[in-house]
Amino acid sequence: MTRALIVALSHRPGLAVADTAVLAELTSLGAVSCGTDTAKDGRRMWAVIDL
């Protein structure tokens, strides 16, 4: 099975925590796994999808 990792990065510090409702939507669209985190240097969101 082939999978792809999609990552969105924001390098703007001080952003509010992402709306986690998007994670449920990604899962309903077929993402195998997804998540988000926030650090001092910005925010990251990722999803793993089957190809």
N, CA, C, O and CB atoms as a CASP TS submission, in Angstrom:
PFRMAT TS
TARGET T0000
AUTHOR 0000-0000-0000
METHOD Language model
MODEL 1
PARENT N/A
ATOM      1  N   MET     1       0.845  -1.169   0.000  1.00  0.00           N
ATOM      2  CA  MET     1       0.000   0.000   0.000  1.00  0.00           C
ATOM      3  C   MET     1       0.896   1.240   0.000  1.00  0.00           C
ATOM      4  O   MET     1       1.864   1.332   0.756  1.00  0.00           O
ATOM      5  CB  MET     1      -0.965  -0.006   1.222  1.00  0.00           C
ATOM      6  N   THR     2       0.552   2.167  -0.853  1.00  0.00           N
ATOM      7  CA  THR     2       1.293   3.414  -0.939  1.00  0.00           C
ATOM      8  C   THR     2       0.516   4.513  -0.235  1.00  0.00           C
ATOM      9  O   THR     2      -0.696   4.647  -0.405  1.00  0.00           O
ATOM     10  CB  THR     2       1.568   3.793  -2.407  1.00  0.00           C
ATOM     11  N   ARG     3       1.234   5.296   0.557  1.00  0.00           N
ATOM     12  CA  ARG     3       0.609   6.399   1.284  1.00  0.00           C
ATOM     13  C   ARG     3       1.399   7.679   1.052  1.00  0.00           C
ATOM     14  O   ARG     3       2.582   7.641   0.714  1.00  0.00           O
ATOM     15  CB  ARG     3       0.519   6.083   2.797  1.00  0.00           C
ATOM     16  N   ALA     4       0.739   8.798   1.236  1.00  0.00           N
ATOM     17  CA  ALA     4       1.374  10.109   1.125  1.00  0.00           C
ATOM     18  C   ALA     4       1.165  10.871   2.426  1.00  0.00           C
ATOM     19  O   ALA     4       0.101  10.798   3.040  1.00  0.00           O
ATOM     20  CB  ALA     4       0.805  10.911  -0.083  1.00  0.00           C
ATOM     21  N   LEU     5       2.190  11.599   2.833  1.00  0.00           N
ATOM     22  CA  LEU     5       2.106  12.471   3.998  1.00  0.00           C
ATOM     23  C   LEU     5       2.015  13.902   3.485  1.00  0.00           C
ATOM     24  O   LEU     5       2.904  14.373   2.774  1.00  0.00           O
ATOM     25  CB  LEU     5       3.339  12.279   4.961  1.00  0.00           C
ATOM     26  N   ILE     6       0.938  14.590   3.848  1.00  0.00           N
ATOM     27  CA  ILE     6       0.715  15.983   3.472  1.00  0.00           C
ATOM     28  C   ILE     6       0.921  16.829   4.724  1.00  0.00           C
ATOM     29  O   ILE     6       0.301  16.574   5.756  1.00  0.00           O
ATOM     30  CB  ILE     6      -0.725  16.200   2.860  1.00  0.00           C
ATOM     31  N   VAL     7       1.787  17.832   4.637  1.00  0.00           N
ATOM     32  CA  VAL     7       2.085  18.687   5.785  1.00  0.00           C
ATOM     33  C   VAL     7       1.885  20.142   5.394  1.00  0.00           C
ATOM     34  O   VAL     7       2.375  20.590   4.357  1.00  0.00           O
ATOM     35  CB  VAL     7       3.530  18.451   6.297  1.00  0.00           C
ATOM     36  N   ALA     8       1.167  20.872   6.226  1.00  0.00           N
ATOM     37  CA  ALA     8       1.010  22.322   6.048  1.00  0.00           C
ATOM     38  C   ALA     8       1.713  22.998   7.213  1.00  0.00           C
ATOM     39  O   ALA     8       1.440  22.691   8.373  1.00  0.00           O
ATOM     40  CB  ALA     8      -0.514  22.747   5.971  1.00  0.00           C
ATOM     41  N   LEU     9       2.627  23.927   6.901  1.00  0.00           N
ATOM     42  CA  LEU     9       3.408  24.616   7.924  1.00  0.00           C
ATOM     43  C   LEU     9       3.100  26.096   7.915  1.00  0.00           C
ATOM     44  O   LEU     9       2.965  26.711   6.857  1.00  0.00           O
ATOM     45  CB  LEU     9       4.904  24.386   7.713  1.00  0.00           C
ATOM     46  N   SER    10       2.992  26.657   9.095  1.00  0.00           N
ATOM     47  CA  SER    10       2.872  28.098   9.255  1.00  0.00           C
ATOM     48  C   SER    10       4.026  28.536  10.136  1.00  0.00           C
ATOM     49  O   SER    10       4.149  28.082  11.273  1.00  0.00           O
ATOM     50  CB  SER    10       1.481  28.510   9.868  1.00  0.00           C
ATOM     51  N   HIS    11       4.863  29.409   9.624  1.00  0.00           N
ATOM     52  CA  HIS    11       6.034  29.855  10.375  1.00  0.00           C
ATOM     53  C   HIS    11       5.801  31.213  11.017  1.00  0.00           C
ATOM     54  O   HIS    11       6.734  32.000  11.179  1.00  0.00           O
ATOM     55  CB  HIS    11       7.251  29.913   9.466  1.00  0.00           C
ATOM     56  N   ARG    12       4.562  31.484  11.379  1.00  0.00           N
ATOM     57  CA  ARG    12       4.218  32.734  12.051  1.00  0.00           C
ATOM     58  C   ARG    12       3.958  32.428  13.520  1.00  0.00           C
ATOM     59  O   ARG    12       2.925  31.848  13.855  1.00  0.00           O
ATOM     60  CB  ARG    12       2.973  33.416  11.389  1.00  0.00           C
ATOM     61  N   PRO    13       4.870  32.806  14.393  1.00  0.00           N
ATOM     62  CA  PRO    13       4.673  32.541  15.815  1.00  0.00           C
ATOM     63  C   PRO    13       3.500  33.324  16.377  1.00  0.00           C
ATOM     64  O   PRO    13       3.134  34.382  15.866  1.00  0.00           O
ATOM     65  CB  PRO    13       5.932  32.875  16.590  1.00  0.00           C
ATOM     66  N   GLY    14       2.919  32.783  17.439  1.00  0.00           N
ATOM     67  CA  GLY    14       1.849  33.476  18.136  1.00  0.00           C
ATOM     68  C   GLY    14       0.464  33.266  17.562  1.00  0.00           C
ATOM     69  O   GLY    14      -0.477  33.940  17.982  1.00  0.00           O
ATOM     70  N   LEU    15       0.305  32.353  16.615  1.00  0.00           N
ATOM     71  CA  LEU    15      -1.022  32.090  16.050  1.00  0.00           C
ATOM     72  C   LEU    15      -1.871  31.295  17.027  1.00  0.00           C
ATOM     73  O   LEU    15      -1.347  30.519  17.826  1.00  0.00           O
ATOM     74  CB  LEU    15      -0.905  31.336  14.718  1.00  0.00           C
ATOM     75  N   ALA    16      -3.156  31.483  16.964  1.00  0.00           N
ATOM     76  CA  ALA    16      -4.081  30.729  17.816  1.00  0.00           C
ATOM     77  C   ALA    16      -4.072  29.259  17.408  1.00  0.00           C
ATOM     78  O   ALA    16      -3.705  28.918  16.284  1.00  0.00           O
ATOM     79  CB  ALA    16      -5.521  31.311  17.725  1.00  0.00           C
ATOM     80  N   VAL    17      -4.473  28.412  18.315  1.00  0.00           N
ATOM     81  CA  VAL    17      -4.574  26.980  18.044  1.00  0.00           C
ATOM     82  C   VAL    17      -5.578  26.751  16.916  1.00  0.00           C
ATOM     83  O   VAL    17      -6.633  27.383  16.864  1.00  0.00           O
ATOM     84  CB  VAL    17      -4.994  26.197  19.324  1.00  0.00           C
ATOM     85  N   ALA    18      -5.227  25.838  16.021  1.00  0.00           N
ATOM     86  CA  ALA    18      -6.085  25.544  14.869  1.00  0.00           C
ATOM     87  C   ALA    18      -7.415  24.944  15.309  1.00  0.00           C
ATOM     88  O   ALA    18      -7.497  24.275  16.339  1.00  0.00           O
ATOM     89  CB  ALA    18      -5.375  24.590  13.905  1.00  0.00           C
ATOM     90  N   ASP    19      -8.434  25.186  14.531  1.00  0.00           N
ATOM     91  CA  ASP    19      -9.747  24.581  14.755  1.00  0.00           C
ATOM     92  C   ASP    19      -9.629  23.086  14.491  1.00  0.00           C
ATOM     93  O   ASP    19      -9.333  22.684  13.366  1.00  0.00           O
ATOM     94  CB  ASP    19     -10.845  25.233  13.839  1.00  0.00           C
ATOM     95  N   THR    20      -9.853  22.261  15.496  1.00  0.00           N
ATOM     96  CA  THR    20      -9.683  20.814  15.338  1.00  0.00           C
ATOM     97  C   THR    20     -10.833  20.159  14.577  1.00  0.00           C
ATOM     98  O   THR    20     -10.763  18.965  14.287  1.00  0.00           O
ATOM     99  CB  THR    20      -9.545  20.165  16.695  1.00  0.00           C
ATOM    100  N   ALA    21     -11.885  20.899  14.245  1.00  0.00           N
ATOM    101  CA  ALA    21     -12.975  20.328  13.455  1.00  0.00           C
ATOM    102  C   ALA    21     -12.478  19.883  12.084  1.00  0.00           C
ATOM    103  O   ALA    21     -13.037  18.964  11.486  1.00  0.00           O
ATOM    104  CB  ALA    21     -14.116  21.343  13.300  1.00  0.00           C
ATOM    105  N   VAL    22     -11.436  20.529  11.590  1.00  0.00           N
ATOM    106  CA  VAL    22     -10.897  20.146  10.290  1.00  0.00           C
ATOM    107  C   VAL    22     -10.318  18.730  10.330  1.00  0.00           C
ATOM    108  O   VAL    22     -10.301  18.051   9.303  1.00  0.00           O
ATOM    109  CB  VAL    22      -9.823  21.144   9.845  1.00  0.00           C
ATOM    110  N   LEU    23      -9.843  18.271  11.490  1.00  0.00           N
ATOM    111  CA  LEU    23      -9.290  16.922  11.589  1.00  0.00           C
ATOM    112  C   LEU    23     -10.370  15.870  11.357  1.00  0.00           C
ATOM    113  O   LEU    23     -10.130  14.883  10.662  1.00  0.00           O
ATOM    114  CB  LEU    23      -8.635  16.711  12.958  1.00  0.00           C
ATOM    115  N   ALA    24     -11.543  16.067  11.925  1.00  0.00           N
ATOM    116  CA  ALA    24     -12.657  15.138  11.696  1.00  0.00           C
ATOM    117  C   ALA    24     -13.061  15.143  10.229  1.00  0.00           C
ATOM    118  O   ALA    24     -13.408  14.100   9.674  1.00  0.00           O
ATOM    119  CB  ALA    24     -13.866  15.506  12.580  1.00  0.00           C
ATOM    120  N   GLU    25     -13.018  16.302   9.605  1.00  0.00           N
ATOM    121  CA  GLU    25     -13.366  16.385   8.183  1.00  0.00           C
ATOM    122  C   GLU    25     -12.346  15.650   7.332  1.00  0.00           C
ATOM    123  O   GLU    25     -12.720  14.952   6.390  1.00  0.00           O
ATOM    124  CB  GLU    25     -13.465  17.849   7.736  1.00  0.00           C
ATOM    125  N   LEU    26     -11.051  15.793   7.648  1.00  0.00           N
ATOM    126  CA  LEU    26     -10.016  15.062   6.919  1.00  0.00           C
ATOM    127  C   LEU    26     -10.212  13.558   7.053  1.00  0.00           C
ATOM    128  O   LEU    26     -10.057  12.821   6.079  1.00  0.00           O
ATOM    129  CB  LEU    26      -8.626  15.457   7.423  1.00  0.00           C
ATOM    130  N   THR    27     -10.553  13.100   8.252  1.00  0.00           N
ATOM    131  CA  THR    27     -10.798  11.671   8.468  1.00  0.00           C
ATOM    132  C   THR    27     -12.004  11.197   7.661  1.00  0.00           C
ATOM    133  O   THR    27     -11.978  10.110   7.083  1.00  0.00           O
ATOM    134  CB  THR    27     -11.016  11.382   9.964  1.00  0.00           C
ATOM    135  N   SER    28     -13.056  12.005   7.621  1.00  0.00           N
ATOM    136  CA  SER    28     -14.247  11.610   6.856  1.00  0.00           C
ATOM    137  C   SER    28     -13.964  11.575   5.358  1.00  0.00           C
ATOM    138  O   SER    28     -14.662  10.888   4.613  1.00  0.00           O
ATOM    139  CB  SER    28     -15.407  12.571   7.141  1.00  0.00           C
ATOM    140  N   LEU    29     -12.954  12.301   4.915  1.00  0.00           N
ATOM    141  CA  LEU    29     -12.580  12.304   3.498  1.00  0.00           C
ATOM    142  C   LEU    29     -11.599  11.187   3.157  1.00  0.00           C
ATOM    143  O   LEU    29     -11.198  11.040   2.003  1.00  0.00           O
ATOM    144  CB  LEU    29     -11.975  13.646   3.122  1.00  0.00           C
ATOM    145  N   GLY    30     -11.206  10.387   4.176  1.00  0.00           N
ATOM    146  CA  GLY    30     -10.369   9.231   3.905  1.00  0.00           C
ATOM    147  C   GLY    30      -8.953   9.295   4.447  1.00  0.00           C
ATOM    148  O   GLY    30      -8.157   8.401   4.159  1.00  0.00           O
ATOM    149  N   ALA    31      -8.607  10.307   5.216  1.00  0.00           N
ATOM    150  CA  ALA    31      -7.263  10.347   5.805  1.00  0.00           C
ATOM    151  C   ALA    31      -7.095   9.171   6.753  1.00  0.00           C
ATOM    152  O   ALA    31      -7.966   8.908   7.582  1.00  0.00           O
ATOM    153  CB  ALA    31      -7.017  11.690   6.551  1.00  0.00           C
ATOM    154  N   VAL    32      -5.982   8.467   6.634  1.00  0.00           N
ATOM    155  CA  VAL    32      -5.681   7.340   7.499  1.00  0.00           C
ATOM    156  C   VAL    32      -5.338   7.838   8.902  1.00  0.00           C
ATOM    157  O   VAL    32      -5.686   7.210   9.902  1.00  0.00           O
ATOM    158  CB  VAL    32      -4.523   6.504   6.921  1.00  0.00           C
ATOM    159  N   SER    33      -4.648   8.980   8.955  1.00  0.00           N
ATOM    160  CA  SER    33      -4.220   9.570  10.213  1.00  0.00           C
ATOM    161  C   SER    33      -4.031  11.065   9.971  1.00  0.00           C
ATOM    162  O   SER    33      -3.675  11.474   8.866  1.00  0.00           O
ATOM    163  CB  SER    33      -2.900   8.899  10.751  1.00  0.00           C
ATOM    164  N   CYS    34      -4.269  11.885  11.001  1.00  0.00           N
ATOM    165  CA  CYS    34      -4.058  13.320  10.864  1.00  0.00           C
ATOM    166  C   CYS    34      -3.850  13.938  12.238  1.00  0.00           C
ATOM    167  O   CYS    34      -4.204  13.342  13.255  1.00  0.00           O
ATOM    168  CB  CYS    34      -5.249  13.987  10.142  1.00  0.00           C
ATOM    169  N   GLY    35      -3.279  15.125  12.263  1.00  0.00           N
ATOM    170  CA  GLY    35      -3.044  15.784  13.533  1.00  0.00           C
ATOM    171  C   GLY    35      -2.574  17.209  13.346  1.00  0.00           C
ATOM    172  O   GLY    35      -2.352  17.660  12.222  1.00  0.00           O
ATOM    173  N   THR    36      -2.426  17.907  14.441  1.00  0.00           N
ATOM    174  CA  THR    36      -1.970  19.283  14.425  1.00  0.00           C
ATOM    175  C   THR    36      -1.223  19.573  15.720  1.00  0.00           C
ATOM    176  O   THR    36      -1.499  18.971  16.758  1.00  0.00           O
ATOM    177  CB  THR    36      -3.156  20.258  14.238  1.00  0.00           C
ATOM    178  N   ASP    37      -0.280  20.496  15.647  1.00  0.00           N
ATOM    179  CA  ASP    37       0.371  20.964  16.860  1.00  0.00           C
ATOM    180  C   ASP    37       0.823  22.405  16.663  1.00  0.00           C
ATOM    181  O   ASP    37       0.979  22.882  15.538  1.00  0.00           O
ATOM    182  CB  ASP    37       1.569  20.056  17.233  1.00  0.00           C
ATOM    183  N   THR    38       1.027  23.079  17.778  1.00  0.00           N
ATOM    184  CA  THR    38       1.452  24.470  17.775  1.00  0.00           C
ATOM    185  C   THR    38       2.702  24.585  18.631  1.00  0.00           C
ATOM    186  O   THR    38       2.770  24.028  19.727  1.00  0.00           O
ATOM    187  CB  THR    38       0.323  25.412  18.295  1.00  0.00           C
ATOM    188  N   ALA    39       3.690  25.314  18.124  1.00  0.00           N
ATOM    189  CA  ALA    39       4.930  25.541  18.861  1.00  0.00           C
ATOM    190  C   ALA    39       5.271  27.028  18.790  1.00  0.00           C
ATOM    191  O   ALA    39       4.558  27.807  18.157  1.00  0.00           O
ATOM    192  CB  ALA    39       6.098  24.670  18.288  1.00  0.00           C
ATOM    193  N   LYS    40       6.351  27.407  19.437  1.00  0.00           N
ATOM    194  CA  LYS    40       6.753  28.816  19.434  1.00  0.00           C
ATOM    195  C   LYS    40       7.025  29.330  18.027  1.00  0.00           C
ATOM    196  O   LYS    40       6.846  30.517  17.757  1.00  0.00           O
ATOM    197  CB  LYS    40       7.990  29.009  20.296  1.00  0.00           C
ATOM    198  N   ASP    41       7.457  28.447  17.126  1.00  0.00           N
ATOM    199  CA  ASP    41       7.819  28.880  15.779  1.00  0.00           C
ATOM    200  C   ASP    41       6.677  28.789  14.773  1.00  0.00           C
ATOM    201  O   ASP    41       6.884  29.075  13.594  1.00  0.00           O
ATOM    202  CB  ASP    41       8.967  28.068  15.289  1.00  0.00           C
ATOM    203  N   GLY    42       5.493  28.402  15.198  1.00  0.00           N
ATOM    204  CA  GLY    42       4.347  28.350  14.289  1.00  0.00           C
ATOM    205  C   GLY    42       3.491  27.120  14.495  1.00  0.00           C
ATOM    206  O   GLY    42       3.566  26.460  15.531  1.00  0.00           O
ATOM    207  N   ARG    43       2.677  26.817  13.500  1.00  0.00           N
ATOM    208  CA  ARG    43       1.703  25.740  13.600  1.00  0.00           C
ATOM    209  C   ARG    43       1.938  24.732  12.475  1.00  0.00           C
ATOM    210  O   ARG    43       2.351  25.107  11.377  1.00  0.00           O
ATOM    211  CB  ARG    43       0.257  26.297  13.546  1.00  0.00           C
ATOM    212  N   ARG    44       1.675  23.459  12.750  1.00  0.00           N
ATOM    213  CA  ARG    44       1.798  22.384  11.762  1.00  0.00           C
ATOM    214  C   ARG    44       0.517  21.569  11.737  1.00  0.00           C
ATOM    215  O   ARG    44      -0.082  21.307  12.780  1.00  0.00           O
ATOM    216  CB  ARG    44       3.014  21.474  12.077  1.00  0.00           C
ATOM    217  N   MET    45       0.105  21.176  10.559  1.00  0.00           N
ATOM    218  CA  MET    45      -1.030  20.274  10.401  1.00  0.00           C
ATOM    219  C   MET    45      -0.606  19.217   9.384  1.00  0.00           C
ATOM    220  O   MET    45       0.032  19.534   8.380  1.00  0.00           O
ATOM    221  CB  MET    45      -2.342  21.045   9.938  1.00  0.00           C
ATOM    222  N   TRP    46      -0.961  17.962   9.649  1.00  0.00           N
ATOM    223  CA  TRP    46      -0.550  16.883   8.761  1.00  0.00           C
ATOM    224  C   TRP    46      -1.661  15.860   8.582  1.00  0.00           C
ATOM    225  O   TRP    46      -2.542  15.713   9.429  1.00  0.00           O
ATOM    226  CB  TRP    46       0.701  16.205   9.298  1.00  0.00           C
ATOM    227  N   ALA    47      -1.594  15.159   7.458  1.00  0.00           N
ATOM    228  CA  ALA    47      -2.536  14.071   7.170  1.00  0.00           C
ATOM    229  C   ALA    47      -1.817  13.006   6.354  1.00  0.00           C
ATOM    230  O   ALA    47      -0.987  13.320   5.500  1.00  0.00           O
ATOM    231  CB  ALA    47      -3.800  14.598   6.408  1.00  0.00           C
ATOM    232  N   VAL    48      -2.137  11.758   6.619  1.00  0.00           N
ATOM    233  CA  VAL    48      -1.628  10.615   5.847  1.00  0.00           C
ATOM    234  C   VAL    48      -2.800  10.073   5.055  1.00  0.00           C
ATOM    235  O   VAL    48      -3.861   9.798   5.616  1.00  0.00           O
ATOM    236  CB  VAL    48      -0.988   9.497   6.779  1.00  0.00           C
ATOM    237  N   ILE    49      -2.610   9.916   3.738  1.00  0.00           N
ATOM    238  CA  ILE    49      -3.689   9.408   2.880  1.00  0.00           C
ATOM    239  C   ILE    49      -3.188   8.220   2.063  1.00  0.00           C
ATOM    240  O   ILE    49      -2.010   8.147   1.712  1.00  0.00           O
ATOM    241  CB  ILE    49      -4.221  10.526   1.939  1.00  0.00           C
ATOM    242  N   ASP    50      -4.095   7.293   1.767  1.00  0.00           N
ATOM    243  CA  ASP    50      -3.779   6.193   0.861  1.00  0.00           C
ATOM    244  C   ASP    50      -3.841   6.717  -0.570  1.00  0.00           C
ATOM    245  O   ASP    50      -4.697   7.529  -0.921  1.00  0.00           O
ATOM    246  CB  ASP    50      -4.761   4.988   1.064  1.00  0.00           C
ATOM    247  N   LEU    51      -2.919   6.234  -1.374  1.00  0.00           N
ATOM    248  CA  LEU    51      -2.933   6.622  -2.800  1.00  0.00           C
ATOM    249  C   LEU    51      -3.522   5.524  -3.648  1.00  0.00           C
ATOM    250  O   LEU    51      -3.617   5.669  -4.867  1.00  0.00           O
ATOM    251  CB  LEU    51      -1.518   6.954  -3.294  1.00  0.00           C
TER
END
